[in-house]
Amino acid sequence: MEKDSKLLLGLGIGLIAGAAAGYYMASEDGQEFQRKTKKKIKALEKEVKERVNKNSEQISDKLSSATETAKEKLSYAAETTKDKLSNAAETTKEKLTGAAETTKDWANKASETIKDKISSTSSAAETVVENVNGRIETGAEKARRVIREQTEYVNGKIDKT
């Protein structure tokens, strides 16, 4: 019997809390709270997107600059090497030219790989933001459903009495 009393007490408290939450959420203050919450969530989402984009742009700019500097230095090294070895044998000249071209190709491939990684990281971050936004919306929908169910339950109990 004591367990039934505790269960009824718990149900009663839950019912009252649900009714109070439902009443509050349906009131002007509750609706204002919901509007403010949605506005803050949208602002937070916008801020996250802006920061992700800003950081991606900064990283891309720095990597582009570093890649360009590396290309310039490699190009300069290749030209200097060619000038110093211009009097050397034809075989040596061909090997050094081939090495310089291979180095440039490697630098270009490395640059492309880095840019691809940045792009995929940015896409992944946007996906995370979309998932979080979806979860927030799902949570809000669940809260509304629970409040609606509790309200219906309370109304049913009130109608019975």
MDTraj code that builds the backbone (N, CA, C; nanometers):
import mdtraj as md
import numpy as np

residues = "MET GLU LYS ASP SER LYS LEU LEU LEU GLY LEU GLY ILE GLY LEU ILE ALA GLY ALA ALA ALA GLY TYR TYR MET ALA SER GLU ASP GLY GLN GLU PHE GLN ARG LYS THR LYS LYS LYS ILE LYS ALA LEU GLU LYS GLU VAL LYS GLU ARG VAL ASN LYS ASN SER GLU GLN ILE SER ASP LYS LEU SER SER ALA THR GLU THR ALA LYS GLU LYS LEU SER TYR ALA ALA GLU THR THR LYS ASP LYS LEU SER ASN ALA ALA GLU THR THR LYS GLU LYS LEU THR GLY ALA ALA GLU THR THR LYS ASP TRP ALA ASN LYS ALA SER GLU THR ILE LYS ASP LYS ILE SER SER THR SER SER ALA ALA GLU THR VAL VAL GLU ASN VAL ASN GLY ARG ILE GLU THR GLY ALA GLU LYS ALA ARG ARG VAL ILE ARG GLU GLN THR GLU TYR VAL ASN GLY LYS ILE ASP LYS THR".split()
xyz = np.array([
    [0.0814, -0.1187, 0.0000],
    [0.0000, 0.0000, 0.0000],
    [0.0863, 0.1259, 0.0000],
    [0.1970, 0.1201, 0.0742],
    [0.2876, 0.2353, 0.0819],
    [0.3487, 0.2667, -0.0554],
    [0.3784, 0.1606, -0.1308],
    [0.4339, 0.1819, -0.2654],
    [0.3330, 0.2519, -0.3550],
    [0.2041, 0.2139, -0.3430],
    [0.1000, 0.2784, -0.4231],
    [0.0874, 0.4252, -0.3870],
    [0.1002, 0.4585, -0.2599],
    [0.0914, 0.5978, -0.2159],
    [0.2067, 0.6789, -0.2736],
    [0.3245, 0.6205, -0.2700],
    [0.4409, 0.6906, -0.3254],
    [0.4259, 0.7095, -0.4760],
    [0.3734, 0.6070, -0.5421],
    [0.3523, 0.6152, -0.6860],
    [0.2514, 0.7246, -0.7178],
    [0.1404, 0.7267, -0.6438],
    [0.0384, 0.8293, -0.6663],
    [0.0931, 0.9681, -0.6355],
    [0.1715, 0.9781, -0.5292],
    [0.2323, 1.1065, -0.4948],
    [0.3255, 1.1522, -0.6075],
    [0.4062, 1.0596, -0.6557],
    [0.4978, 1.0930, -0.7654],
    [0.4220, 1.1331, -0.8908],
    [0.3168, 1.0583, -0.9238],
    [0.2345, 1.0933, -1.0405],
    [0.1700, 1.2299, -1.0221],
    [0.1214, 1.2555, -0.9005],
    [0.0582, 1.3848, -0.8729],
    [0.1565, 1.4999, -0.8891],
    [0.2746, 1.4821, -0.8347],
    [0.3775, 1.5872, -0.8468],
    [0.4148, 1.6059, -0.9931],
    [0.4325, 1.4948, -1.0644],
    [0.4654, 1.5040, -1.2064],
    [0.3554, 1.5711, -1.2859],
    [0.2328, 1.5389, -1.2526],
    [0.1176, 1.5982, -1.3184],
    [0.1132, 1.7482, -1.2944],
    [0.1339, 1.7879, -1.1710],
    [0.1333, 1.9304, -1.1367],
    [0.2481, 2.0018, -1.2078],
    [0.3655, 1.9407, -1.2048],
    [0.4810, 2.0033, -1.2715],
    [0.4562, 2.0136, -1.4218],
    [0.4020, 1.9082, -1.4805],
    [0.3719, 1.9115, -1.6244],
    [0.2678, 2.0159, -1.6579],
    [0.1650, 2.0250, -1.5747],
    [0.0601, 2.1244, -1.5975],
    [0.1174, 2.2649, -1.5853],
    [0.2011, 2.2848, -1.4839],
    [0.2625, 2.4174, -1.4654],
    [0.3506, 2.4522, -1.5844],
    [0.4290, 2.3551, -1.6303],
    [0.5154, 2.3804, -1.7461],
    [0.4308, 2.4070, -1.8696],
    [0.3243, 2.3293, -1.8876],
    [0.2358, 2.3512, -2.0025],
    [0.1694, 2.4871, -1.9966],
    [0.1226, 2.5229, -1.8797],
    [0.0592, 2.6533, -1.8617],
    [0.1595, 2.7648, -1.8922],
    [0.2785, 2.7491, -1.8368],
    [0.3816, 2.8518, -1.8602],
    [0.4165, 2.8630, -2.0084],
    [0.4375, 2.7499, -2.0728],
    [0.4772, 2.7515, -2.2143],
    [0.3655, 2.8081, -2.3025],
    [0.2399, 2.7944, -2.2609],
    [0.1277, 2.8470, -2.3372],
    [0.1043, 2.9949, -2.3075],
    [0.1580, 3.0438, -2.1968],
    [0.1384, 3.1841, -2.1603],
    [0.2247, 3.2735, -2.2486],
    [0.1987, 3.4047, -2.2374],
    [0.2781, 3.5007, -2.3144],
    [0.4254, 3.4937, -2.2752],
    [0.4511, 3.4805, -2.1442],
    [0.5902, 3.4680, -2.0981],
    [0.6555, 3.3429, -2.1560],
    [0.5821, 3.2333, -2.1568],
    [0.6356, 3.1077, -2.2102],
    [0.6628, 3.1194, -2.3594],
    [0.5715, 3.1819, -2.4310],
    [0.5921, 3.2002, -2.5745],
    [0.7090, 3.2941, -2.6002],
    [0.7206, 3.3966, -2.5178],
    [0.8353, 3.4878, -2.5311],
    [0.9651, 3.4128, -2.5033],
    [0.9624, 3.3278, -2.4010],
    [1.0793, 3.2437, -2.3693],
    [1.1159, 3.1570, -2.4899],
    [1.0158, 3.0971, -2.5520],
    [1.0421, 3.0127, -2.6695],
    [1.1009, 3.0957, -2.7842],
    [1.0450, 3.2148, -2.8070],
    [1.0979, 3.3009, -2.9143],
    [1.2428, 3.3399, -2.8861],
    [1.2705, 3.3781, -2.7616],
    [1.4066, 3.4169, -2.7257],
    [1.5029, 3.2993, -2.7404],
    [1.4569, 3.1829, -2.6984],
    [1.5414, 3.0629, -2.7082],
    [1.5724, 3.0325, -2.8538],
    [1.4710, 3.0377, -2.9387],
    [1.4935, 3.0125, -3.0821],
    [1.5897, 3.1161, -3.1408],
    [1.5703, 3.2420, -3.1000],
    [1.6559, 3.3488, -3.1508],
    [1.8016, 3.3265, -3.1081],
    [1.8203, 3.2858, -2.9812],
    [1.9560, 3.2597, -2.9311],
    [2.0175, 3.1398, -3.0022],
    [1.9387, 3.0375, -3.0275],
    [1.9898, 2.9191, -3.0979],
    [2.0328, 2.9571, -3.2391],
    [1.9505, 3.0366, -3.3075],
    [1.9871, 3.0795, -3.4433],
    [2.1129, 3.1666, -3.4416],
    [2.1239, 3.2537, -3.3406],
    [2.2432, 3.3379, -3.3307],
    [2.3666, 3.2531, -3.3050],
    [2.3527, 3.1537, -3.2185],
    [2.4639, 3.0636, -3.1893],
    [2.5030, 2.9852, -3.3142],
    [2.4048, 2.9379, -3.3866],
    [2.4328, 2.8646, -3.5108],
    [2.5065, 2.9540, -3.6104],
    [2.4586, 3.0774, -3.6225],
    [2.5228, 3.1718, -3.7138],
    [2.6669, 3.1991, -3.6717],
    [2.6870, 3.2183, -3.5412],
    [2.8218, 3.2447, -3.4899],
    [2.9156, 3.1273, -3.5165],
    [2.8662, 3.0057, -3.4937],
    [2.9488, 2.8862, -3.5187],
    [2.9861, 2.8787, -3.6658],
    [2.8880, 2.9002, -3.7539],
    [2.9166, 2.8953, -3.8982],
    [3.0184, 3.0028, -3.9375],
    [2.9996, 3.1230, -3.8826],
    [3.0918, 3.2319, -3.9155],
    [3.2337, 3.1988, -3.8691],
    [3.2452, 3.1444, -3.7482],
    [3.3784, 3.1109, -3.6963],
    [3.4425, 2.9990, -3.7771],
    [3.3627, 2.8998, -3.8141],
    [3.4157, 2.7899, -3.8956],
    [3.4647, 2.8445, -4.0297],
    [3.3812, 2.9281, -4.0915],
    [3.4202, 2.9862, -4.2201],
    [3.5433, 3.0748, -4.2059],
    [3.5461, 3.1563, -4.0997],
    [3.6602, 3.2461, -4.0781],
    [3.7881, 3.1652, -4.0572],
    [3.7800, 3.0635, -3.9716],
    [3.8981, 2.9807, -3.9456],
    [3.9412, 2.9058, -4.0709],
    [3.8464, 2.8566, -4.1468],
    [3.8799, 2.7860, -4.2704],
    [3.9491, 2.8804, -4.3687],
    [3.8968, 3.0012, -4.3785],
    [3.9574, 3.0992, -4.4685],
    [4.0990, 3.1353, -4.4230],
    [4.1158, 3.1548, -4.2923],
    [4.2485, 3.1900, -4.2410],
    [4.3482, 3.0772, -4.2660],
    [4.3062, 2.9552, -4.2392],
    [4.3947, 2.8402, -4.2615],
    [4.4269, 2.8287, -4.4096],
    [4.3265, 2.8443, -4.4920],
    [4.3467, 2.8341, -4.6367],
    [4.4432, 2.9424, -4.6843],
    [4.4231, 3.0656, -4.6340],
    [4.5119, 3.1759, -4.6735],
    [4.6560, 3.1486, -4.6300],
    [4.6732, 3.1024, -4.5058],
    [4.8084, 3.0750, -4.4561],
    [4.8737, 2.9620, -4.5334],
    [4.7962, 2.8578, -4.5623],
    [4.8522, 2.7456, -4.6381],
    [4.8839, 2.7862, -4.7816],
    [4.7975, 2.8677, -4.8405],
    [4.8240, 2.9157, -4.9761],
    [4.9522, 2.9991, -4.9782],
    [4.9658, 3.0857, -4.8772],
    [5.0853, 3.1693, -4.8690],
    [5.2104, 3.0832, -4.8496],
    [5.2016, 2.9859, -4.7591],
    [5.3160, 2.8974, -4.7349],
    [5.3483, 2.8154, -4.8589],
    [5.2461, 2.7690, -4.9269],
    [5.2667, 2.6909, -5.0498],
    [5.3318, 2.7772, -5.1562],
    [5.2831, 2.9002, -5.1687],
    [5.3405, 2.9901, -5.2692],
    [5.4869, 3.0207, -5.2365],
    [5.5158, 3.0447, -5.1094],
    [5.6541, 3.0699, -5.0681],
    [5.7405, 2.9481, -5.0977],
    [5.6893, 2.8306, -5.0668],
    [5.7642, 2.7079, -5.0936],
    [5.7884, 2.6912, -5.2431],
    [5.6856, 2.7199, -5.3226],
    [5.7013, 2.7103, -5.4680],
    [5.8082, 2.8077, -5.5183],
    [5.8022, 2.9307, -5.4640],
    [5.8998, 3.0314, -5.5067],
    [6.0416, 2.9889, -5.4685],
    [6.0575, 2.9396, -5.3470],
    [6.1901, 2.8979, -5.3024],
    [6.2400, 2.7781, -5.3817],
    [6.1502, 2.6844, -5.4072],
    [6.1891, 2.5673, -5.4859],
    [6.2230, 2.6064, -5.6296],
    [6.1447, 2.6977, -5.6826],
    [6.1710, 2.7447, -5.8185],
    [6.3054, 2.8175, -5.8243],
    [6.3298, 2.9015, -5.7227],
    [6.4566, 2.9735, -5.7174],
    [6.5732, 2.8754, -5.7037],
    [6.5572, 2.7758, -5.6161],
    [6.6622, 2.6759, -5.5978],
    [6.6876, 2.6001, -5.7278],
    [6.5803, 2.5674, -5.7991],
    [6.5955, 2.4949, -5.9262],
    [6.6699, 2.5802, -6.0288],
    [6.6340, 2.7077, -6.0371],
    [6.7005, 2.7956, -6.1338],
    [6.8484, 2.8169, -6.0987],
    [6.8749, 2.8365, -5.9672],
    [7.0131, 2.8550, -5.9229],
    [7.0957, 2.7311, -5.9526],
    [7.0382, 2.6172, -5.9266],
    [7.1079, 2.4913, -5.9532],
    [7.1358, 2.4772, -6.1013],
    [7.0391, 2.5132, -6.1829],
    [7.0589, 2.5043, -6.3287],
    [7.1742, 2.5955, -6.3749],
    [7.1754, 2.7186, -6.3185],
    [7.2821, 2.8122, -6.3576],
    [7.4209, 2.7617, -6.3183],
    [7.4323, 2.7085, -6.1972],
    [7.5627, 2.6619, -6.1485],
    [7.6122, 2.5394, -6.2247],
    [7.5181, 2.4595, -6.2708],
    [7.5565, 2.3352, -6.3379],
    [7.5467, 2.3436, -6.4910],
    [7.5313, 2.4652, -6.5434],
    [7.5157, 2.4789, -6.6876],
    [7.6378, 2.4291, -6.7659],
    [7.7562, 2.4330, -6.7036],
    [7.8785, 2.3874, -6.7705],
    [7.9069, 2.2393, -6.7455],
    [7.8215, 2.1762, -6.6635],
    [7.8452, 2.0341, -6.6317],
    [7.8002, 1.9480, -6.7490],
    [7.8203, 1.8240, -6.7342],
    [7.7858, 1.7289, -6.8405],
    [7.6344, 1.7268, -6.8628],
    [7.5930, 1.6891, -6.9852],
    [7.4514, 1.6865, -7.0228],
    [7.3722, 1.5898, -6.9339],
    [7.4283, 1.4821, -6.8983],
    [7.3590, 1.3838, -6.8147],
    [7.3260, 1.4425, -6.6792],
    [7.4208, 1.5124, -6.6175],
    [7.3989, 1.5739, -6.4872],
    [7.2911, 1.6810, -6.4969],
    [7.2945, 1.7576, -6.6048],
    [7.1978, 1.8632, -6.6267],
    [7.0563, 1.8061, -6.6362],
    [7.0407, 1.6961, -6.7081],
    [6.9092, 1.6335, -6.7248],
    [6.8560, 1.5820, -6.5910],
    [6.9433, 1.5216, -6.5109],
    [6.8992, 1.4668, -6.3816],
    [6.8536, 1.5779, -6.2872],
    [6.9258, 1.6869, -6.2834],
    [6.8880, 1.7971, -6.1945],
    [6.7574, 1.8633, -6.2399],
    [6.7396, 1.8782, -6.3687],
    [6.6158, 1.9355, -6.4207],
    [6.4976, 1.8446, -6.3847],
    [6.5186, 1.7144, -6.4013],
    [6.4141, 1.6186, -6.3648],
    [6.3801, 1.6267, -6.2163],
    [6.4818, 1.6424, -6.1319],
    [6.4580, 1.6520, -5.9874],
    [6.3780, 1.7774, -5.9537],
    [6.4096, 1.8882, -6.0200],
    [6.3365, 2.0125, -5.9944],
    [6.1899, 1.9983, -6.0356],
    [6.1649, 1.9371, -6.1487],
    [6.0267, 1.9190, -6.1934],
    [5.9499, 1.8258, -6.0999],
    [6.0167, 1.7217, -6.0557],
    [5.9518, 1.6293, -5.9615],
    [5.9179, 1.7021, -5.8316],
    [6.0082, 1.7865, -5.7854],
    [5.9846, 1.8627, -5.6624],
    [5.8658, 1.9568, -5.6794],
    [5.8572, 2.0232, -5.7944],
    [5.7440, 2.1126, -5.8203],
    [5.6139, 2.0334, -5.8234],
    [5.6161, 1.9177, -5.8881],
    [5.4962, 1.8334, -5.8927],
    [5.4550, 1.7913, -5.7522],
    [5.5530, 1.7529, -5.6722],
    [5.5239, 1.7112, -5.5348],
    [5.4631, 1.8275, -5.4564],
    [5.5214, 1.9481, -5.4717],
    [5.4693, 2.0658, -5.4012],
    [5.3263, 2.0954, -5.4456],
    [5.2990, 2.0836, -5.5731],
    [5.1630, 2.1067, -5.6238],
    [5.0664, 2.0018, -5.5690],
    [5.1093, 1.8767, -5.5672],
    [5.0234, 1.7705, -5.5145],
    [4.9986, 1.7911, -5.3647],
    [5.1020, 1.8293, -5.2932],
    [5.0879, 1.8548, -5.1498],
    [4.9911, 1.9700, -5.1260],
    [5.0021, 2.0741, -5.2054],
    [4.9124, 2.1891, -5.1942],
    [4.7677, 2.1474, -5.2194],
    [4.7450, 2.0693, -5.3212],
    [4.6099, 2.0223, -5.3525],
    [4.5553, 1.9341, -5.2402],
    [4.6389, 1.8471, -5.1876],
    [4.5965, 1.7593, -5.0785],
    [4.5555, 1.8418, -4.9568],
    [4.6349, 1.9410, -4.9241],
    [4.6051, 2.0265, -4.8089],
    [4.4736, 2.1013, -4.8317],
    [4.4538, 2.1541, -4.9503],
    [4.3295, 2.2266, -4.9799],
    [4.2099, 2.1320, -4.9709],
    [4.2244, 2.0104, -5.0183],
    [4.1164, 1.9112, -5.0098],
    [4.0831, 1.8803, -4.8640],
    [4.1870, 1.8670, -4.7809],
    [4.1657, 1.8380, -4.6385],
    [4.0911, 1.9534, -4.5719],
    [4.1264, 2.0753, -4.6042],
    [4.0596, 2.1928, -4.5474],
    [3.9132, 2.1935, -4.5891],
    [3.8889, 2.1653, -4.7145],
    [3.7521, 2.1637, -4.7659],
    [3.6689, 2.0565, -4.6958],
    [3.7261, 1.9376, -4.6800],
    [3.6509, 1.8296, -4.6152],
    [3.6279, 1.8607, -4.4666],
    [3.7243, 1.9257, -4.4024],
    [3.7074, 1.9635, -4.2622],
    [3.5951, 2.0663, -4.2483],
    [3.5913, 2.1617, -4.3386],
    [3.4857, 2.2624, -4.3361],
    [3.3496, 2.1974, -4.3576],
    [3.3421, 2.1044, -4.4518],
    [3.2161, 2.0335, -4.4778],
    [3.1739, 1.9534, -4.3553],
    [3.2694, 1.8874, -4.2914],
    [3.2372, 1.8084, -4.1722],
    [3.1852, 1.8998, -4.0607],
    [3.2446, 2.0158, -4.0446],
    [3.2007, 2.1092, -3.9412],
    [3.0580, 2.1568, -3.9696],
    [3.0274, 2.1839, -4.0965],
    [2.8919, 2.2249, -4.1314],
    [2.7933, 2.1129, -4.1030],
    [2.8331, 1.9903, -4.1302],
    [2.7465, 1.8752, -4.1021],
    [2.7193, 1.8656, -3.9523],
    [2.8224, 1.8862, -3.8705],
    [2.8051, 1.8821, -3.7249],
    [2.7067, 1.9899, -3.6806],
    [2.7188, 2.1095, -3.7359],
    [2.6276, 2.2187, -3.7007],
    [2.4843, 2.1815, -3.7390],
    [2.4666, 2.1233, -3.8582],
    [2.3332, 2.0824, -3.9013],
    [2.2778, 1.9745, -3.8095],
    [2.3607, 1.8782, -3.7697],
    [2.3158, 1.7712, -3.6801],
    [2.2743, 1.8274, -3.5446],
    [2.3540, 1.9195, -3.4904],
    [2.3218, 1.9803, -3.3608],
    [2.1902, 2.0565, -3.3712],
    [2.1722, 2.1298, -3.4788],
    [2.0491, 2.2055, -3.4980],
    [1.9296, 2.1103, -3.5056],
    [1.9464, 1.9995, -3.5764],
    [1.8396, 1.8997, -3.5858],
    [1.8067, 1.8401, -3.4505],
    [1.9088, 1.8134, -3.3712],
    [1.8857, 1.7569, -3.2375],
    [1.8143, 1.8571, -3.1480],
    [1.8488, 1.9832, -3.1591],
    [1.7830, 2.0866, -3.0791],
    [1.6357, 2.0933, -3.1169],
    [1.6084, 2.0922, -3.2480],
    [1.4700, 2.0970, -3.2924],
    [1.3944, 1.9725, -3.2456],
    [1.4582, 1.8565, -3.2533],
    [1.3950, 1.7320, -3.2093],
    [1.3648, 1.7390, -3.0591],
    [1.4552, 1.7909, -2.9814],
    [1.4346, 1.8051, -2.8373],
    [1.3179, 1.8977, -2.8068],
    [1.3088, 2.0067, -2.8794],
    [1.1991, 2.1007, -2.8593],
    [1.0662, 2.0349, -2.8952],
    [1.0643, 1.9585, -3.0044],
    [0.9421, 1.8880, -3.0433],
    [0.9027, 1.7867, -2.9360],
    [0.9969, 1.7151, -2.8817],
    [0.9679, 1.6155, -2.7778],
    [0.9123, 1.6854, -2.6537],
    [0.9700, 1.7977, -2.6151],
    [0.9218, 1.8718, -2.4983],
    [0.7777, 1.9175, -2.5206],
    [0.7476, 1.9661, -2.6408],
    [0.6114, 2.0082, -2.6708],
    [0.5151, 1.8895, -2.6620],
    [0.5582, 1.7736, -2.7145],
    [0.4732, 1.6559, -2.7121],
    [0.4457, 1.6135, -2.5679],
    [0.5490, 1.6106, -2.4853],
    [0.5318, 1.5697, -2.3456],
    [0.4400, 1.6678, -2.2732],
    [0.4577, 1.7948, -2.2973],
    [0.3724, 1.8964, -2.2342],
    [0.2279, 1.8782, -2.2799],
    [0.2102, 1.8548, -2.4093],
    [0.0763, 1.8339, -2.4634],
    [0.0128, 1.7093, -2.4003],
    [0.0879, 1.6019, -2.3891],
    [0.0364, 1.4789, -2.3284],
    [0.0010, 1.5021, -2.1817],
    [0.0856, 1.5696, -2.1092],
    [0.0595, 1.5979, -1.9679],
    [-0.0649, 1.6863, -1.9533],
    [-0.0783, 1.7831, -2.0424],
    [-0.1944, 1.8726, -2.0389],
    [-0.3213, 1.7934, -2.0657],
    [-0.3151, 1.7057, -2.1649],
    [-0.4315, 1.6227, -2.1960],
    [-0.4647, 1.5321, -2.0772],
    [-0.3641, 1.4774, -2.0152],
    [-0.3846, 1.3911, -1.8996],
    [-0.4514, 1.4683, -1.7857],
    [-0.3989, 1.5879, -1.7575],
    [-0.4543, 1.6719, -1.6517],
    [-0.5974, 1.7108, -1.6868],
    [-0.6194, 1.7514, -1.8094],
    [-0.7541, 1.7889, -1.8510],
    [-0.8507, 1.6711, -1.8377],
    [-0.8012, 1.5522, -1.8722],
    [-0.8829, 1.4327, -1.8582],
    [-0.9187, 1.4087, -1.7120],
    [-0.8227, 1.4253, -1.6242],
    [-0.8481, 1.4072, -1.4812],
    [-0.9434, 1.5140, -1.4287],
    [-0.9274, 1.6341, -1.4769],
    [-1.0160, 1.7437, -1.4337],
    [-1.1567, 1.7181, -1.4820],
    [-1.1707, 1.6728, -1.6052],
    [-1.3038, 1.6452, -1.6620],
    [-1.3726, 1.5327, -1.5860],
    [-1.2984, 1.4356, -1.5368],
    [-1.3549, 1.3227, -1.4642],
    [-1.4071, 1.3644, -1.3258],
    [-1.3466, 1.4696, -1.2713],
    [-1.3872, 1.5087, -1.1355],
    [-1.5001, 1.6057, -1.1333],
])
top = md.Topology()
chain = top.add_chain()
for i, resn in enumerate(residues, 1):
    res = top.add_residue(resn, chain, resSeq=i)
    for name in ("N", "CA", "C"):
        top.add_atom(name, md.element.get_by_symbol(name[0]), res)
traj = md.Trajectory(xyz[None], top)
